[in-house]
Amino acid sequence: MTTIEGFINLNKPAGWTSHDCVAKVRRLLRLKRVGHGGTLDPAATGVLPIALGRATRLLPYLPDGKAYHATIRFGVRTTTDDLEGDVLAAAGCPDLSLESLTALLPQFHGKIQQIPPKYSAIQVGGKRLYELARAGVEVDVPVRTVEIDEISVLDWRSGDFPELDVAIACGSGTYIRAIARDLGDKAGVGATLAHLVRTNSSGFFLDTSITLEDLTTRLSQASWQPISPQQGLSHLPLMTLSPEQEEAWLKGQAIPKIATSFGTRDYPVSPVALSSVPEELEFVRVCNRTNQFLGVGYWVYPANAPGKSDAAIAVPVLQPKVVFN
């Protein structure tokens, strides 16, 4: 029986939880080990990375960053900060202008403080916030720092309850519902998230995603293949091992004096000057000379290596983190 491992760039349908999608894929592929990278709310659609088999161990090493197209409706406040919740207040605001909202958007750029929605999966005291909210338990939702790389206007529709379409690129942990809520508060009229599509997540993009229906059809036609770990981790520098190094790697052993390259820096077999070693350790993908994926590793110094302040010489060692054997 062929082992299935790799990724699916799934276009999540509206009304499905991320867990629903995982369960569906598990049934379609008859595979126990299935996971996802980055929860999407049930009402949202778009990119949901799915990991299969041993590739579930690679989810932490996918690239960071997500992007969305969001529709924000003004004049409405809800319990969940989107249209799935109960309406707390609704008052038309036909005089609200695009210019006034555009002037507020820079406040949502860069590193900002954000209070997640009360109906979210964050845990407080061992309980999910949405569980506490449904039980009527009031808690102080912890503030978190999130990073917004881009927020820009896509479209604007005026009216009693005007709507703004925005493109948002952000780091993990950002709640788009909270951005909608907070923008409405700063505008003085309230707002809620009306529609959300994730266009990019962990290096997977909407224009190359497939639906569950697509997956079902391709499986029936025997024309589907998962995205390989090599492709999913293509943002990581590639390290190619010799047969002798591969043998040691598969035993979980560190690889010293590796003859390969790290980005634009060359690491010869002979020791290299400390000044040429990257300041921060980075993960790398590892394969053999036939391009078979072997796992993920990272550079470390030997225990007896002198400090970087010294003008001494040291050899970086490739330490296994995830080994595919």
N, C-alpha and C positions, 0 to 999 in steps of 0.2 A: 504494500500500500504506500502511495506517494505521500511524503510528509508535506503538509502545507505550512509555510511560514512566510511572513512578509506583511504587507499593509494593503488596506483598501482605502481609497479616497472616496468616502461615502458622502453623497448629498442627502442629508437627513430630511425626511418629510415633516411637515407640520403635524402636530398632534402626537408625535412619538417622543418618548424620552430617549436619552442616550442609551440607557439600559435596555429599552425595548429593541433598539437597533442591534446591540450586541447579542441579545437573545435570538433575534431573527437570523443574524449571520451564523451564529453557532448552529442553529437548526439546518440552515441551508448547506453549510459545509460539513455538517456532522463532526464538528470540532469542539473540544472542550475548552481549550485555552484561547479565549478571545477577549480583548480589552479595547478601550477607546482612549484617545488622547484629548482631553478637554471637553467637559460637559457643555451641552447646548440645552437651553430651556425647551420644554415641549413645543411651545408656540413658534420657536425659531426654526429656520431652515438653513441649509448650507453645509459647509465642509465639516465632517466629523471623521477624523482619522481613526481607523480601526486596525488593530494589530492582531496578527494571527500566529498561533503556535508559539515557538520560542521568541518570536519578534515582540511579544508582550514585554519581554525584559528590556527591549530597546526604547520603549516609550519615553523614558527620562532623557534620552539623548537626541531626540528630534529637535529641530531648531525652535527657538522661542519665537513668540510674536504671533498676533492674530489680527485679522482685519474684517470689518463689517460694513454693510450698508444698513442704516437704521432710519426708521421713520418715527419722528417725535410729534405727538399731538398735544397742542397747548390748550389750556383752559380746563383740563381734566386731571384729577388726582385719584389714584387707586391704591388699594391695599398692597398690591404686589409690584407697583411701579410699571405695570404693563396692562394691556386690556384683558388679561386673564383674571384679574382681581375685581373685587367689588369697588364701585365708584364711591369715593369719599366726598368729592366735591366736583361740581361741573358748573362753570360760568363762562359764557362766551367772551372772547377777547378779539373782536374784529379789528381793533385799532393796533394790534401788535404788528410790528414791521420786521421785515427781514433785516434791515439795517441795524435795528436795536439788538437782534439776536446775534448777528455777525460780530458785533462789538464785544459780545460776551464770550465768544468761543475761545479767545486766547487764554482765558482763565482755566480752560480744560486741556491745556497743552503742557507737556512735560510731566514731571513728577507732581502728583496731586494727592491730597488726602480724600479718601472716599469712604462713606458709610454704606456697606452692602445693603441690599433690600432685606426687609424682615423675613420675606419668603425666599430664602436661599439655603444652599446646602452647607453653609459654614456651621461648624460645631461650636457650641457654647455649653460648657459643663457636661460634655458628652452627649448632647442632644443637638440635632439639626435645627437651625433657626426656623425652618418651615414647620417642623413638628411643634415647636414651642408656640409659634404664631397661630397655628390651627387650634391649639389647646387654650388659646387666650392668655398665655403667659407673657408678660411684658419683661423684656431683658434689654440691657444696654448692648447694642450691636457694636462690636469692636471696630474702630477706625483702622483702615489699612492704607498704605502708600502704594499707589499704582502709577504706571507710566503710560502716557498717551503720546505717541509719536506723531500722529496727524489727526486733525479733525477739520473737515472742510465741507462746505455746502455743495450738495448735488442738485437740489430742487426745493422750491417753496410754493406752497398753495395757501393763499389767503382765504379768509372766511370767518365764521363765528368761532370755529375750533380749528385754527390754521395748523398746517402740518409742514414740518421741515425734514427734508431728507439729507442725511450727512454720511460721509465716509469717515470711518474711524480706524486707525491702525494703533494697536496698543500691545502692552505686555500681558502676560498671563495674570489671571486673578482680577482683571478689570470687569466690572459689571456695567454693561451698556444701559441697563434699566436705571441704574443710579445716575448715570450721566444725564439721561432724559429727565429724571426727577429733579436733579439739581439745577439743570439749565432752566427748567420751568420756574423753580423757586427764585433764581436770580433775576428772571424776567418779571417776577411778581404776579404771575398768572397761573402757576402750576403746570405740570406736564406729565405725560406718561408715554411709555414706549408702545407704539402702535404696530410696528412690523420690524423684523430683524432677519437679515441674511448674513451668514458668515461666509466671506469670500476667500479667506485664507486662514489656515491653521497649521502650524508646525511644518511649514514647507509644502503643504498640499493646497491646491487652488481650485476654485469653483468650476472653472472652465474645463478642467480635466476630471471632474468628479463623476461618479456613477450613482444612479439610484438603486434602490433595492430591486425594483422591477428589471433594470438593466442587468444586475447581477444574476437574478433568477434566470433570465433569458440566456445569458452567456454560459451559465452552468449547464443548462439543458442542451446547448449546442456544443459543449466541450470546448469553448473558445475563450474561457477566462483564465487569466493568470494573475496572481497577486503582484503587487509592487515589491521588488526585491529589497532586502535590507540594505544592500549596496546603494540602491537608488534613494531609499528613504533617508539614509545618512550621508548623502553625497556632499553635504555642507562641511563634513568633517575631513581633515587631511587624511590622505590614504597612506598606509604603511604596508609594504609588500614584504613578506617574510621568505627567507630561503627555506628549503626543506628541513634543514637542521633546526632553524629557529621555529618553524611551524611545529615540529615535534615537541619542542620545549614549551611552546605556547599552549598546546592542547593539554599539557600536563599542569597548566596553571602557573608556569614558571615565568619570572621576569626575563626580558630579553635585553642583555647589555650590549653595548657597542654596535648598535644597529646601523647598517649602512643604508640610509634612506634620506628623505627630505622632510622637513617640518615647515609647511608653508613655503616661504622663499629662503629659509635657512637650511643649509646643508649640514648633515651630521655624518662625517666620515667615520670609518672604523676606529681611527686613532682618536684620542681624547680631543675635546673641543674647549676653547676658552669659555669660562663662565659668562663673560660679557656677551657672548653670542647666543646664549640660551634664553628663550622667551621668559619674560618676567613672571607670567602666570602660566600654570600648567593647563594644558588643553587636552580634551579627549580626541582620540583618533580612531578611525575605522581600520581594521586589520584584515588583510586577505593574503592568500598564498600566490604563487606565481602563475596559477591557472585562473586567478581572479575569483576563487572560492572565498566567500565571506567567512571570517574566523572569529569576529567579535569586535569588542571595543576595549581600548586601552588608554593609558595616560602616561605622560613622562614624569619621572621622579628622579631625585638624586640618590646616589648610594648613601647609606647611613653615615659613612665616614667622609662625605664630601665636605669641603670647607665652605664657609659662608660666601655669599655673593660679593661681599665687600672685599674679599681677598682676591688677589690677582693670580690665584691658583688655577689648576686645570682639573676638570671633573668630567666624567662620562655620564650622560643621561641614560636612564634605564626605562624601557617600555614595560609598564606594569599592567597585567591583565585586569580588566574590570568585569567584562562579560565575555565568556568563552563559548563559542559554538563548536562542539566536537561530536 
